[in-house]
Amino acid sequence: MKRSDRIAETLEGLIIDGTFADGDRLDEVQLAARFEVSRTPLREAFQRLAISGLVEQIPRRGVFVRQPGPGQL
């Protein structure tokens, strides 16, 4: 399993369990330090989460959590 896939799975769990609330901005620098990785695998994880609808990537603003509704879970 790729490092970015493991990071995406971990972030997905943190979003679903409410650690990151709807609308929270995911800080790339802090998360890179937390996972002890460069920002590249983190960006790949963000892209995977964006495809699944758990985050929204807004150019020049960042990555924001989109809490899934009951139908999405």
N, C-alpha and C positions, 0 to 999 in steps of 0.2 A: 504494500500500500504506500502510495506517495505521501510525503510529508504534508503537502497541501490538502490531501484528502483527510488525513487525521485531524488537521487543524479545523477543516470545515465541519467534520463530525462533532468535534468538541464545541465549536461555536454554536452549532445547531442545537446541541443539548443545553447550552447556557441560555440560548434565546427561548427555547421551549419551556425551560424551568423558571423563566422570569428573571434570571440574573441580569440580562440585558432587557430593558423594557422597550415597549413600542416607541419608536421615535428616537431612541438613544443613538448617538453617533459613535461608531466603532473607531477608536483611535488607533491608527495604523502603527504608530511608533510604540505606544504602550503595549499593544498586543504582540508586536514583533519581539519586544523584550520579554514579555510573559512566556511566549512559546520558544524563546531562544532561537529565533530564525531571522533571516533577512526579510525584507518587506516583499520580496518576490513570491515566496510560497504563500504568504498571507494574502496577497492580491489575487492569486489563483484560487484560494479558498473563498474569498469574497465573490469572485465570479461564479463559482459553483453555487454559493448561497443565493446569489441574485437570480440564477436560473431557476432555483427551487422556490423563489418568491419570499424567502425569509429576510432578505435585505434589499435595499434600494441603493444603487450607486448613482450619485448625482455629481456630474462633472464639476470640478473645482470647488466642491463643497464637502464631499466625503461619502462614507457608506453609513446608511441608517437602517436600524432594525424595523422590520415590519412584522409585528406579532401575527401569527396565523390565527384565523378564526376557527371555531369548532369544526366547520366543514373542511378546512384545509388539513387539520390534524388527521 
